[in-house]
Structure formats: C-alpha cells, structure tokens
Amino acid sequence: MSVLVEQTSPVLQVKGLKVTVKTEQGNLPLVHGVDFELKPGRILGLVGESGSGKTVTSLSLLQMLDRKMTTIEGSIRLNSRELNGLKEDEMRRIRGKEIAFIMQNPMNAFSPVYTLGTQFIETIRTHTSLSKKQAAELAAGAMSDLNLSNPAELLRQYPFELSGGMLQRVMIALTMCLEPAVIIADEPTTALDVTNQLQVLRQLDRVRQEHGTSILLISHDLGVIAELADDVAVMQQGRIVEQADVFELFDHPQHAYTKTLLAARPMLQISPEMAGCIWS
C-alpha cells in the first residue's frame, strides 16, 4: 500500500471512454463509457476476467490501437493534456517519457535483432538530451538499482538471452530512467514464477514511492491487487461496474460480479509472521 501522499489533481483522467472496432458485421463496441482517474503516487488496480476489456482500455490510453480499425471516443487527459486524437508523432514523444507501458510478455517489448543496450540507449536519447555515454551510464545504473548484476554485460546481450523475469526487470529499469508520471502495467507478473513475481511487484512499489509515479496495475490476480493497489476498479464486458478503496472493495463488495470474482479466488492461509517475511 502506498504511503500517504498529498491529494492533488489527478495525473490521469479518463471520462466516457468508448472503443469500437470495425468488423465485417459492422462496428463492435469493446469498451463502454469507462470513467476513472489516477492520483499522484497512487496505484489503481484494474481487475476483471480475460476478455473484459482491460488491455483494450490500456492500449486506448496509449493511443496504440489500429486507427484504421478502431474508433476511440471520450476524454483521456494526462496532466490536463488531452491525448485522444493526438497525432502519432506527438504521442510518440509522450509514450515512455510521460506515460510508460510495461507489457504482459516482456519479450514483445524488445526487438530480437538488437542488443538491449542499443534499444535502451536509443529510447533514452529519444526523450532526453543525454549523450550516448551518459545514456549508457544511466541505463547501467537503473539496472543495478533493480538488482540486475553485471549491467554492462547485460546491455551487450540480446533479449532472448535473458529469462522472462530478468527482461521484466529490464523493462522496469528502462521505465525508471525516464521517470514517467504514469506507468501502465498490464499483467506484469502473469508469466513469471513466484520469486520473480515478488521482485517485479517490489520494484513497481519502489518506483511509485521513490518517484511519486502513478500506476495503473492491470491484473486478474486478486492477490496482486490486494497487496499493491490503493484503489480498485472492476471491469466486466467493457464496463467498470464497481470502484472503491482496496480495503472497502475486498471487505464489502457491492456488485454481484465483484462478489463472484472474490468468491472464486483460491484462499491460502498465511500467518502474520509469514506475511511479514514476504515483504521484508
């Protein structure tokens, strides 16, 4: 859970978000009038079963959906700047620097034909005025901060030479270099083992606490949401059906779908002593 932060205006405000995709049968609505906001230094968990619209929502925020096949309506304001409808070159300058994306499959985030260092340095220099040497030093420092040993060697490697957990941490390290106002993390722990899941969650929490970054954490894993999120929005069939403080939602769910999700989660009895060891 986050430490107390001063409640200021939202970093990210989404109002009336609708996403429609063109099909042979006509326009198919995928997201229906979604509203939510993300405050500074807070983590908003977006939960729901597969196909509920979570990933489509995240891609629409980043303006990464195919513009020829989809239509996005509504308002997406990042630090009071409207993103919906911005030209691709404008969005390219914003992505990474102001709003970052941590993908579910880290292998998809990197090109297989370039070393990690080449991609790291190019990304940093695209959004900053740093020299190649300075960008390399910043990259190595960020990787060291995430307990990735021998960063200089890692930067010379290709993505396929690293495990999924290491790639996930490399992605977070790259995000930390640019210090975005918002991170969208789409199922960041799904493909990882328990040890790597814990490392990734710790680093996300660390980024939020050290840099005041706001995080939209998308997951179907209610245990992850309960441990990390401050607030929760529940999505069903392209609609947000319930929003609440994480304690309120887990202790007193209001919507029938939320109650069904909570009832379906596996229950594991953990002693207070064991819970303390997990996050120590």
C-alpha positions in Angstrom: 0.0 0.0 0.0 1.2 3.5 -0.6 2.3 5.9 1.9 0.1 8.9 2.4 0.5 11.5 -0.3 -0.9 14.9 -0.7 -4.1 14.7 -2.6 -3.7 17.0 -5.6 -5.4 16.9 -9.0 -5.4 13.6 -10.9 -2.5 12.8 -13.1 -4.7 10.8 -15.4 -8.4 11.4 -16.0 -10.5 9.1 -18.2 -14.1 10.1 -19.0 -16.6 8.5 -21.2 -14.1 6.2 -22.9 -15.6 4.2 -25.7 -13.7 1.9 -28.0 -15.3 0.4 -31.2 -13.7 -1.9 -33.7 -14.8 -2.4 -37.3 -15.8 -5.9 -38.3 -17.4 -7.5 -41.4 -20.7 -7.4 -39.5 -20.4 -3.7 -38.6 -19.0 -1.8 -35.7 -18.5 -3.8 -32.5 -18.2 -1.9 -29.2 -15.5 -3.2 -26.9 -15.4 -0.5 -24.1 -18.5 1.3 -23.0 -18.3 4.7 -21.3 -15.4 4.0 -18.9 -14.6 6.6 -16.2 -11.7 6.6 -13.8 -8.9 8.8 -12.5 -5.4 8.2 -11.2 -4.0 10.4 -8.5 -0.3 11.2 -7.9 1.7 8.4 -6.2 -1.3 6.0 -6.2 -1.8 2.6 -7.6 -5.2 1.8 -9.3 -5.9 -1.8 -9.8 -8.0 -2.7 -12.9 -9.4 -6.2 -12.5 -11.7 -8.5 -14.4 -11.7 -11.8 -16.2 -10.0 -12.3 -19.6 -11.9 -10.5 -22.4 -13.4 -7.9 -20.0 -11.7 -5.1 -21.9 -8.7 -4.3 -19.6 -6.0 -4.5 -22.2 -8.1 -2.7 -24.9 -8.6 0.1 -22.3 -4.8 0.4 -21.6 -3.9 0.4 -25.3 -6.5 3.1 -26.0 -5.0 5.3 -23.3 -1.7 5.0 -25.1 -3.3 5.5 -28.5 -1.7 2.3 -29.6 -4.8 0.7 -31.2 -5.0 0.4 -35.0 -6.5 3.8 -36.0 -7.9 2.3 -39.2 -9.8 -0.5 -37.4 -10.8 1.2 -34.2 -12.5 4.3 -33.0 -11.8 5.9 -29.6 -14.3 8.3 -28.1 -14.2 10.2 -24.8 -11.5 12.1 -22.9 -8.1 10.9 -21.9 -6.3 13.7 -20.0 -2.7 13.3 -18.9 -1.7 16.2 -16.6 -4.6 18.1 -18.1 -3.4 17.5 -21.7 -5.9 15.7 -23.9 -4.4 12.6 -25.5 -7.3 11.3 -27.5 -6.9 12.3 -31.1 -3.2 13.4 -30.9 -1.2 12.7 -34.0 1.1 9.7 -33.9 4.3 11.7 -33.8 3.0 13.7 -30.8 2.1 10.5 -29.0 5.5 9.0 -29.7 7.1 11.9 -27.8 4.8 11.3 -24.8 5.0 7.5 -24.6 7.8 6.4 -22.4 8.7 9.9 -21.2 5.3 10.8 -19.6 3.3 7.6 -19.7 5.0 4.3 -19.9 3.8 0.8 -20.7 5.0 -2.5 -19.1 3.7 -5.3 -21.3 2.5 -8.7 -20.1 5.1 -10.5 -22.2 8.4 -8.8 -21.8 9.8 -10.4 -25.0 7.3 -8.4 -27.0 8.8 -5.1 -25.7 12.2 -5.6 -27.3 13.3 -6.2 -30.9 15.1 -9.6 -31.1 17.7 -8.2 -33.6 19.2 -5.5 -31.5 21.1 -5.7 -28.2 19.4 -4.5 -25.0 21.9 -1.7 -24.8 21.1 -0.4 -28.3 17.4 -0.3 -27.6 17.9 1.1 -24.1 20.2 3.9 -25.3 18.0 4.8 -28.3 14.9 5.1 -26.1 16.7 7.3 -23.5 18.2 9.6 -26.1 14.8 9.9 -27.9 13.3 11.5 -24.8 16.4 13.3 -23.3 19.4 15.4 -24.4 21.9 12.9 -23.0 24.9 11.7 -24.9 25.3 8.0 -25.8 27.8 7.6 -23.0 25.5 9.3 -20.5 22.5 7.2 -21.6 24.6 4.0 -21.2 25.6 5.1 -17.7 22.0 5.9 -16.8 20.9 2.5 -18.1 23.5 0.6 -16.2 22.7 2.5 -13.0 19.0 1.8 -13.3 19.7 -1.9 -13.9 21.9 -2.0 -10.9 19.2 -0.4 -8.8 16.9 -3.3 -9.8 19.5 -5.9 -8.6 20.5 -6.9 -12.1 24.1 -8.0 -11.8 26.7 -7.1 -14.4 24.6 -4.4 -16.2 27.4 -3.7 -18.7 27.3 -7.3 -19.8 23.5 -7.4 -19.9 23.4 -4.4 -22.2 25.5 -6.3 -24.7 23.1 -9.2 -24.7 20.0 -9.9 -26.9 16.5 -10.2 -25.4 16.3 -14.0 -26.0 19.4 -14.5 -23.8 17.6 -13.3 -20.7 14.8 -15.0 -18.6 11.3 -13.6 -18.5 11.9 -12.3 -15.0 15.1 -10.5 -15.9 13.5 -9.0 -19.0 10.6 -7.7 -16.9 13.1 -6.0 -14.6 15.0 -4.6 -17.6 11.7 -3.1 -18.8 11.1 -1.5 -15.4 14.7 -0.2 -15.3 14.1 1.5 -18.7 10.9 3.0 -17.3 12.7 4.3 -14.2 15.3 6.1 -16.4 12.6 8.3 -18.0 10.6 8.8 -14.7 7.2 9.0 -16.3 4.2 10.4 -14.5 2.2 7.3 -15.2 3.0 3.6 -15.7 0.5 1.2 -17.2 1.5 -2.3 -16.1 -0.6 -4.9 -18.0 -0.5 -8.3 -16.2 3.2 -7.7 -15.3 3.6 -10.9 -13.3 1.4 -13.4 -15.2 4.2 -15.4 -16.9 6.6 -15.3 -14.0 7.4 -17.7 -11.2 6.7 -16.8 -7.6 10.2 -15.4 -6.9 10.2 -13.2 -10.0 6.7 -12.1 -9.4 7.7 -10.8 -5.9 10.8 -9.0 -7.4 8.7 -7.2 -10.0 6.0 -6.2 -7.5 8.6 -4.8 -5.1 10.2 -2.8 -7.9 6.9 -1.3 -9.1 6.2 -0.3 -5.5 9.6 1.2 -5.2 9.2 3.2 -8.4 6.0 4.6 -7.0 7.4 5.5 -3.7 10.7 7.0 -4.9 9.5 8.9 -7.9 5.8 9.6 -7.0 4.8 7.7 -10.1 1.1 6.8 -10.5 0.5 3.2 -11.7 -2.4 1.6 -13.4 -2.0 -2.1 -12.5 -4.0 -4.4 -14.7 -4.4 -7.9 -13.4 -6.8 -10.8 -13.0 -4.7 -11.9 -9.9 -6.7 -10.5 -7.0 -3.8 -11.4 -4.6 -1.5 -9.0 -6.5 -4.2 -6.3 -6.5 -4.8 -6.7 -2.7 -1.1 -6.5 -1.9 -0.2 -3.5 -4.1 -3.2 -1.4 -5.1 -4.7 1.6 -3.2 -7.9 1.7 -5.2 -9.6 -0.9 -7.4 -11.9 -0.7 -10.5 -13.7 -3.8 -11.5 -14.3 -4.4 -15.2 -16.9 -6.6 -16.8 -17.8 -6.8 -20.5 -16.2 -3.5 -21.3 -17.7 -1.6 -18.4 -16.4 -0.6 -15.0 -19.1 -2.0 -12.6 -17.5 -1.0 -9.3 -14.8 1.3 -8.0 -13.7 1.5 -4.4 -10.8 1.8 -2.0 -9.0 -1.6 -1.9 -10.0 -2.4 1.7 -13.6 -1.4 1.1 -13.8 -3.4 -2.1 -12.4 -6.6 -0.6 -14.2 -6.3 2.7 -17.6 -5.0 1.4 -18.0 -5.7 -2.4 -21.2 -4.2 -3.7 -21.7 -5.5 -7.3 -22.7 -9.1 -7.9 -19.8 -9.6 -10.4 -17.2 -8.3 -7.8 -18.6 -10.8 -5.3 -18.3 -13.6 -7.8 -14.7 -12.7 -8.5 -13.8 -12.6 -4.9 -15.6 -15.9 -4.2 -13.6 -17.6 -7.0 -10.1 -16.7 -5.7 -8.2 -19.5 -4.0 -7.8 -19.0 -0.3 -4.4 -19.6 1.3 -3.9 -19.2 5.0 -0.8 -17.2 5.7 0.3 -16.5 9.3 1.2 -12.8 10.2 4.8 -13.9 10.6 4.9 -15.3 7.1 3.3 -12.2 5.6 5.9 -10.1 7.3 8.7 -12.2 5.7 7.2 -11.8 2.2 7.6 -8.0 2.0 10.7 -7.7 4.3 
